[in-house]
Amino acid sequence: MREITSIVDRLGGRKMLAARLNVSRKAIDMWERRGVPRSRQIELLLLAKERGVDLTIDELLLTQSQRAA
């Protein structure tokens, strides 16, 4: 999923994001196949806001809908 890769990159990359969310980098890699878990979407939105990154819930929901496709 290109969208989640873009989101991860905009938020500082896998290593930083994994550390910030207290998850493994492998977990973040899984998001590319499965979409961002709903349980993490709010955390990503808050992190984006804190870092001044433009991220919308629609972008995160798109990662979910692509998984279903």
C-alpha positions as CSV (number, residue, x, y, z in Angstrom):
1,M,0.0,0.0,0.0
2,R,1.7,3.1,-1.2
3,E,-0.5,5.3,1.0
4,I,0.6,3.9,4.3
5,T,4.3,4.0,3.1
6,S,3.8,7.7,2.4
7,I,2.1,8.2,5.8
8,V,5.0,6.4,7.6
9,D,7.6,8.4,5.7
10,R,5.8,11.7,6.5
11,L,5.7,10.8,10.2
12,G,9.5,10.2,10.4
13,G,10.0,6.7,9.1
14,R,9.5,3.2,10.5
15,K,12.2,3.4,13.2
16,M,10.9,6.6,14.7
17,L,7.3,5.7,14.4
18,A,7.8,2.3,16.0
19,A,9.6,3.8,18.9
20,R,7.0,6.5,19.3
21,L,4.1,4.1,19.3
22,N,6.0,1.4,21.3
23,V,5.6,-1.2,18.5
24,S,8.0,-3.2,16.5
25,R,9.1,-2.1,13.0
26,K,7.7,-5.4,11.8
27,A,4.2,-4.3,13.1
28,I,4.4,-1.2,11.0
29,D,5.5,-3.2,8.0
30,M,2.4,-5.3,8.4
31,W,0.3,-2.1,8.1
32,E,1.4,-2.0,4.4
33,R,-0.4,-5.3,3.9
34,R,-3.3,-5.0,6.3
35,G,-3.9,-1.2,6.7
36,V,-3.5,0.8,9.8
37,P,-5.3,-0.8,12.7
38,R,-8.2,1.3,13.9
39,S,-6.6,1.2,17.4
40,R,-3.6,3.1,16.0
41,Q,-5.4,5.6,13.8
42,I,-6.1,8.3,16.4
43,E,-2.5,8.0,17.7
44,L,-1.2,8.6,14.1
45,L,-3.5,11.6,13.7
46,L,-2.3,13.1,17.1
47,L,1.3,12.5,16.2
48,A,0.8,14.1,12.8
49,K,-0.7,17.2,14.4
50,E,2.1,17.4,16.9
51,R,4.7,17.2,14.1
52,G,2.8,19.6,11.8
53,V,2.2,16.9,9.2
54,D,-1.0,17.1,7.1
55,L,-2.8,13.8,7.7
56,T,-6.5,13.2,7.5
57,I,-8.7,10.4,8.8
58,D,-9.7,9.9,5.1
59,E,-6.1,8.9,4.3
60,L,-6.1,6.4,7.2
61,L,-9.5,5.0,6.2
62,L,-8.2,4.5,2.7
63,T,-5.6,2.2,4.0
64,Q,-8.4,0.1,5.4
65,S,-10.5,0.1,2.3
66,Q,-7.6,-1.0,0.1
67,R,-7.0,-3.9,2.4
68,A,-10.5,-5.1,1.7
69,A,-10.1,-4.7,-2.0
